[in-house]
């Protein structure tokens, strides 16, 4: 009698266990099939998104270094979302996993706050382009030609061939003087002559120098001007203002300065020394 009872009980438990196992296997199978489908569909969608982003960046002429970084960042983010979706379909609790990654992200962000600021500055510079490679800029107390714009810093070379590396965070929030962004620049040269010199004589010499300089721009919107700008302690000051192409600024400035000195001297116009007249009573 007892044997029949145990056999019946074991049979019922066996059938229930088999039924539960069958249900679990079928559910797991459905979840696995769904996960595989989600993986391939998600991978297809991610490929389309990355292709769209790539075409948009290429049309807008985004810098290659910025595109590569953003493409990697977007790829990681999209595949992370895909992994979370697959894990969720398989029945694994994802809230704790997401919370763990969020906490880790906050900790990393706090530890790398300065680096992230430089990264954000690099992205802003590469998108809005306040300067480009080859531009001569002044920023953060330094002046030089931009040689490379990286994600975290900008590398430039000074006129005496020193390499300066400036973090992009300060560049993106500070003042930048870009001397080569415009296609043309105005050259201003102060010319000091002695008191008693006739202004017409000074302008005649300066105009003759400008007429013989082929690199000057002499259109209606780029006139040559020679105003008398100041009367200092020992001289009167004229300012020669001429326009040139941006790349000709320094060569023209240096050449004109030397020619002004030699021409004024040849014309007998005195270039005074700094002097003080003392009257004794």
Kinemage of the C-alpha trace (Angstrom):
@kinemage 1
@onewidth
@group {chain A} dominant
@subgroup {mainchain}
@vectorlist {calphas} color= white
{ca unk a 1} P 0.000 0.000 0.000
{ca unk a 2} L 2.801 2.367 0.953
{ca unk a 3} L 4.709 1.402 -2.166
{ca unk a 4} L 1.784 2.319 -4.392
{ca unk a 5} L 1.456 5.683 -2.608
{ca unk a 6} L 5.139 6.562 -3.098
{ca unk a 7} L 5.076 5.433 -6.699
{ca unk a 8} L 2.027 7.590 -7.329
{ca unk a 9} L 3.585 10.554 -5.530
{ca unk a 10} L 6.854 10.221 -7.390
{ca unk a 11} L 4.987 9.919 -10.650
{ca unk a 12} L 3.038 13.090 -10.004
{ca unk a 13} L 6.201 15.002 -9.025
{ca unk a 14} L 8.047 13.620 -12.015
{ca unk a 15} L 5.296 14.696 -14.375
{ca unk a 16} L 5.209 18.167 -12.778
{ca unk a 17} L 9.005 18.495 -12.950
{ca unk a 18} L 8.981 17.345 -16.552
{ca unk a 19} L 6.214 19.786 -17.338
{ca unk a 20} L 8.092 22.620 -15.624
{ca unk a 21} L 11.312 21.686 -17.381
{ca unk a 22} L 9.552 21.559 -20.717
{ca unk a 23} L 7.994 24.967 -20.120
{ca unk a 24} L 11.355 26.425 -19.064
{ca unk a 25} L 13.092 25.004 -22.135
{ca unk a 26} L 10.381 26.330 -24.446
{ca unk a 27} L 10.519 29.771 -22.807
{ca unk a 28} L 14.289 29.807 -22.974
{ca unk a 29} L 14.155 28.733 -26.602
{ca unk a 30} L 11.724 31.503 -27.472
{ca unk a 31} L 13.891 34.013 -25.629
{ca unk a 32} L 17.010 32.802 -27.418
{ca unk a 33} L 15.280 33.063 -30.790
{ca unk a 34} L 14.050 36.556 -29.892
{ca unk a 35} L 17.532 37.537 -28.709
{ca unk a 36} L 19.107 36.329 -31.960
{ca unk a 37} L 16.507 38.224 -34.000
{ca unk a 38} L 17.051 41.377 -31.918
{ca unk a 39} L 20.814 41.048 -32.353
{ca unk a 40} L 20.713 40.852 -36.143
{ca unk a 41} L 17.993 43.502 -36.484
{ca unk a 42} L 19.838 45.772 -34.045
{ca unk a 43} L 23.126 45.235 -35.834
{ca unk a 44} L 21.453 46.139 -39.133
{ca unk a 45} L 19.936 49.306 -37.638
{ca unk a 46} L 23.257 50.301 -36.021
{ca unk a 47} L 24.988 49.930 -39.390
{ca unk a 48} L 22.400 52.176 -41.025
{ca unk a 49} L 22.726 54.809 -38.268
{ca unk a 50} L 26.529 54.829 -38.490
{ca unk a 51} L 26.363 55.107 -42.276
{ca unk a 52} L 23.941 58.033 -42.023
{ca unk a 53} L 26.099 59.815 -39.461
{ca unk a 54} L 29.187 59.220 -41.600
{ca unk a 55} L 27.545 60.724 -44.696
{ca unk a 56} L 26.331 63.767 -42.719
{ca unk a 57} L 29.813 64.396 -41.278
{ca unk a 58} L 31.437 64.015 -44.687
{ca unk a 59} L 29.013 66.501 -46.253
{ca unk a 60} L 29.746 69.015 -43.494
{ca unk a 61} L 33.497 68.516 -43.755
{ca unk a 62} L 34.055 67.380 -40.178
{ca unk a 63} L 37.711 66.934 -39.244
{ca unk a 64} L 38.874 63.278 -39.639
{ca unk a 65} L 40.115 63.084 -36.043
{ca unk a 66} L 36.760 64.260 -34.691
{ca unk a 67} L 34.818 61.929 -36.981
{ca unk a 68} L 36.872 58.913 -35.943
{ca unk a 69} L 36.392 59.626 -32.247
{ca unk a 70} L 32.660 60.350 -32.509
{ca unk a 71} L 32.144 57.270 -34.686
{ca unk a 72} L 33.832 55.061 -32.074
{ca unk a 73} L 31.875 56.683 -29.243
{ca unk a 74} L 28.548 56.286 -31.055
{ca unk a 75} L 29.334 52.664 -31.959
{ca unk a 76} L 30.077 51.781 -28.328
{ca unk a 77} L 26.904 53.509 -27.120
{ca unk a 78} L 24.642 51.806 -29.679
{ca unk a 79} L 26.064 48.345 -29.043
{ca unk a 80} L 25.718 48.900 -25.291
{ca unk a 81} L 22.013 49.599 -25.796
{ca unk a 82} L 21.756 46.497 -27.971
{ca unk a 83} L 23.417 44.322 -25.311
{ca unk a 84} L 21.042 45.660 -22.645
{ca unk a 85} L 18.077 44.863 -24.869
{ca unk a 86} L 19.289 41.299 -25.525
{ca unk a 87} L 20.018 40.658 -21.847
{ca unk a 88} L 16.556 41.962 -20.945
{ca unk a 89} L 14.891 39.632 -23.458
{ca unk a 90} L 16.769 36.691 -21.952
{ca unk a 91} L 15.096 37.468 -18.634
{ca unk a 92} L 18.079 38.917 -16.792
{ca unk a 93} L 17.400 41.895 -14.511
{ca unk a 94} L 19.053 44.892 -16.133
{ca unk a 95} L 18.284 47.685 -13.656
{ca unk a 96} L 21.202 46.783 -11.383
{ca unk a 97} L 23.502 46.460 -14.383
{ca unk a 98} L 22.519 49.893 -15.704
{ca unk a 99} L 22.906 51.393 -12.223
{ca unk a 100} L 26.383 49.870 -11.968
{ca unk a 101} L 27.467 51.367 -15.286
{ca unk a 102} L 25.942 54.729 -14.350
{ca unk a 103} L 27.825 54.781 -11.057
{ca unk a 104} L 31.046 53.855 -12.806
{ca unk a 105} L 30.437 56.613 -15.366
{ca unk a 106} L 29.929 59.216 -12.644
{ca unk a 107} L 33.096 58.126 -10.851
{ca unk a 108} L 35.151 58.219 -14.043
{ca unk a 109} L 33.664 61.600 -14.969
{ca unk a 110} L 34.616 63.118 -11.621
{ca unk a 111} L 38.126 61.686 -11.820
{ca unk a 112} L 38.630 62.955 -15.378
{ca unk a 113} L 36.788 66.273 -15.123
{ca unk a 114} L 39.710 68.271 -16.521
{ca unk a 115} L 40.290 65.801 -19.337
{ca unk a 116} L 36.600 65.790 -20.229
{ca unk a 117} L 36.641 69.591 -20.325
{ca unk a 118} L 39.534 69.474 -22.765
{ca unk a 119} L 37.702 66.862 -24.819
{ca unk a 120} L 34.542 68.991 -24.949
{ca unk a 121} L 36.690 71.982 -25.928
{ca unk a 122} L 38.332 69.971 -28.713
{ca unk a 123} L 34.931 68.932 -30.071
{ca unk a 124} L 33.731 72.560 -30.047
{ca unk a 125} L 36.889 73.742 -31.805
{ca unk a 126} L 36.675 71.053 -34.495
{ca unk a 127} L 32.980 71.794 -35.101
{ca unk a 128} L 32.971 75.610 -35.079
{ca unk a 129} L 36.569 76.069 -36.324
{ca unk a 130} L 37.672 79.359 -34.768
{ca unk a 131} L 41.061 78.445 -36.236
{ca unk a 132} L 42.477 75.816 -38.546
{ca unk a 133} L 45.807 74.152 -39.180
{ca unk a 134} L 48.163 76.753 -40.644
{ca unk a 135} L 46.542 79.764 -38.949
{ca unk a 136} L 48.638 82.144 -36.870
{ca unk a 137} L 46.874 82.688 -33.545
{ca unk a 138} L 47.454 84.302 -30.164
{ca unk a 139} L 45.858 82.599 -27.156
{ca unk a 140} L 46.612 81.821 -23.519
{ca unk a 141} L 49.632 84.135 -23.630
{ca unk a 142} L 51.254 82.374 -26.613
{ca unk a 143} L 51.467 83.181 -30.313
{ca unk a 144} L 52.296 80.767 -33.103
{ca unk a 145} L 51.203 78.791 -36.141
{ca unk a 146} L 48.750 75.947 -35.558
{ca unk a 147} L 50.338 72.649 -36.577
{ca unk a 148} L 47.803 70.124 -35.283
{ca unk a 149} L 44.373 70.142 -33.640
{ca unk a 150} L 43.877 67.063 -31.495
{ca unk a 151} L 40.899 66.006 -29.404
{ca unk a 152} L 42.424 67.126 -26.104
{ca unk a 153} L 44.979 69.769 -27.101
{ca unk a 154} L 46.210 72.062 -29.862
{ca unk a 155} L 49.842 72.019 -30.973
{ca unk a 156} L 51.385 75.154 -32.434
{ca unk a 157} L 54.866 76.391 -33.306
{ca unk a 158} L 56.185 79.822 -32.348
{ca unk a 159} L 58.086 82.001 -34.867
{ca unk a 160} L 61.374 80.910 -33.230
{ca unk a 161} L 60.371 77.239 -33.737
{ca unk a 162} L 59.312 76.306 -30.227
{ca unk a 163} L 56.483 73.807 -29.845
{ca unk a 164} L 53.570 74.889 -27.646
{ca unk a 165} L 50.880 72.429 -26.503
{ca unk a 166} L 47.741 74.126 -25.164
{ca unk a 167} L 44.769 72.197 -23.667
{ca unk a 168} L 41.597 72.720 -25.679
{ca unk a 169} L 39.485 73.491 -22.601
{ca unk a 170} L 41.068 76.902 -22.130
{ca unk a 171} L 41.112 77.618 -25.865
{ca unk a 172} L 37.381 76.930 -26.249
{ca unk a 173} L 36.432 79.305 -23.423
{ca unk a 174} L 39.152 81.950 -23.747
{ca unk a 175} L 39.958 84.736 -26.181
{ca unk a 176} L 41.657 83.779 -29.449
{ca unk a 177} L 43.252 86.255 -31.847
{ca unk a 178} L 43.380 84.723 -35.328
{ca unk a 179} L 45.657 86.811 -37.550
{ca unk a 180} L 45.209 84.746 -40.729
{ca unk a 181} L 41.485 84.019 -40.747
{ca unk a 182} L 40.772 87.073 -42.940
{ca unk a 183} L 42.006 87.115 -46.540
{ca unk a 184} L 43.575 90.566 -46.180
{ca unk a 185} L 45.102 92.663 -43.387
{ca unk a 186} L 46.007 96.274 -42.822
{ca unk a 187} L 49.642 97.149 -42.138
{ca unk a 188} L 50.079 100.082 -39.768
{ca unk a 189} L 53.534 101.686 -39.509
{ca unk a 190} L 54.163 104.708 -37.288
{ca unk a 191} L 56.584 107.184 -38.832
{ca unk a 192} L 58.091 109.788 -36.483
{ca unk a 193} L 59.744 112.888 -37.894
{ca unk a 194} L 61.165 116.026 -36.296
{ca unk a 195} L 59.106 119.092 -35.518
{ca unk a 196} L 59.291 121.618 -38.342
{ca unk a 197} L 59.050 118.949 -41.065
{ca unk a 198} L 56.433 119.715 -43.698
{ca unk a 199} L 53.675 117.057 -43.786
{ca unk a 200} L 53.555 117.273 -47.603
{ca unk a 201} L 57.200 116.223 -47.816
{ca unk a 202} L 56.627 113.189 -45.593
{ca unk a 203} L 53.542 112.115 -47.542
{ca unk a 204} L 55.373 112.510 -50.839
{ca unk a 205} L 58.120 110.126 -49.736
{ca unk a 206} L 55.665 107.582 -48.307
{ca unk a 207} L 53.410 107.690 -51.368
{ca unk a 208} L 56.367 107.068 -53.664
{ca unk a 209} L 57.300 103.998 -51.588
{ca unk a 210} L 53.743 102.650 -51.769
{ca unk a 211} L 53.510 103.197 -55.539
{ca unk a 212} L 56.586 101.036 -56.078
{ca unk a 213} L 55.365 98.183 -53.864
{ca unk a 214} L 53.438 95.627 -56.013
{ca unk a 215} L 52.137 93.607 -53.059
{ca unk a 216} L 49.861 96.375 -51.792
{ca unk a 217} L 46.099 96.216 -52.392
{ca unk a 218} L 44.971 99.590 -53.707
{ca unk a 219} L 41.260 99.194 -54.428
{ca unk a 220} L 38.485 101.560 -53.424
{ca unk a 221} L 37.914 99.632 -50.191
{ca unk a 222} L 41.656 99.305 -49.454
{ca unk a 223} L 43.021 102.850 -49.809
{ca unk a 224} L 46.468 104.027 -48.757
{ca unk a 225} L 46.157 106.466 -45.840
{ca unk a 226} L 48.826 108.625 -44.205
{ca unk a 227} L 47.161 110.604 -41.385
{ca unk a 228} L 49.064 112.661 -38.841
{ca unk a 229} L 48.071 110.810 -35.681
{ca unk a 230} L 50.036 112.383 -32.809
{ca unk a 231} L 52.369 115.122 -31.615
{ca unk a 232} L 54.664 113.460 -29.104
{ca unk a 233} L 57.318 114.978 -26.849
{ca unk a 234} L 60.048 115.081 -29.503
{ca unk a 235} L 58.373 114.267 -32.829
{ca unk a 236} L 55.244 114.378 -34.935
{ca unk a 237} L 53.838 110.981 -35.807
{ca unk a 238} L 52.343 109.869 -39.111
{ca unk a 239} L 50.715 106.450 -39.524
{ca unk a 240} L 51.139 104.718 -42.848
{ca unk a 241} L 48.139 102.409 -43.385
{ca unk a 242} L 48.144 100.025 -46.333
{ca unk a 243} L 46.314 96.771 -47.136
{ca unk a 244} L 47.916 93.477 -48.159
{ca unk a 245} L 47.031 89.816 -48.478
{ca unk a 246} L 47.170 88.008 -45.139
{ca unk a 247} L 50.178 85.920 -46.150
{ca unk a 248} L 52.115 89.070 -47.178
{ca unk a 249} L 51.602 90.939 -43.892
{ca unk a 250} L 54.983 90.394 -42.219
{ca unk a 251} L 57.183 90.533 -45.370
{ca unk a 252} L 55.547 93.795 -46.445
{ca unk a 253} L 55.715 95.295 -42.950
{ca unk a 254} L 59.437 94.558 -42.617
{ca unk a 255} L 60.273 95.713 -46.147
{ca unk a 256} L 58.304 98.956 -45.857
{ca unk a 257} L 59.840 99.784 -42.483
{ca unk a 258} L 63.353 99.523 -43.895
{ca unk a 259} L 62.492 101.447 -47.060
{ca unk a 260} L 60.821 104.219 -45.043
{ca unk a 261} L 63.973 104.692 -42.994
{ca unk a 262} L 66.311 104.791 -45.996
{ca unk a 263} L 63.984 106.990 -48.088
{ca unk a 264} L 63.400 109.566 -45.348
{ca unk a 265} L 67.124 109.738 -44.677
{ca unk a 266} L 67.852 110.176 -48.389
{ca unk a 267} L 65.242 112.938 -48.611
{ca unk a 268} L 66.879 114.824 -45.740
{ca unk a 269} L 63.911 114.385 -43.403
{ca unk a 270} L 65.084 114.081 -39.819
{ca unk a 271} L 64.027 111.098 -37.730
{ca unk a 272} L 64.541 112.467 -34.220
{ca unk a 273} L 65.981 110.771 -31.173
{ca unk a 274} L 64.048 110.746 -27.953
{ca unk a 275} L 65.000 114.026 -26.276
{ca unk a 276} L 64.021 116.420 -23.509
{ca unk a 277} L 64.635 120.181 -23.459
{ca unk a 278} L 65.606 121.446 -19.973
{ca unk a 279} L 65.363 125.178 -19.255
{ca unk a 280} L 67.483 126.493 -16.357
{ca unk a 281} L 66.412 129.607 -14.415
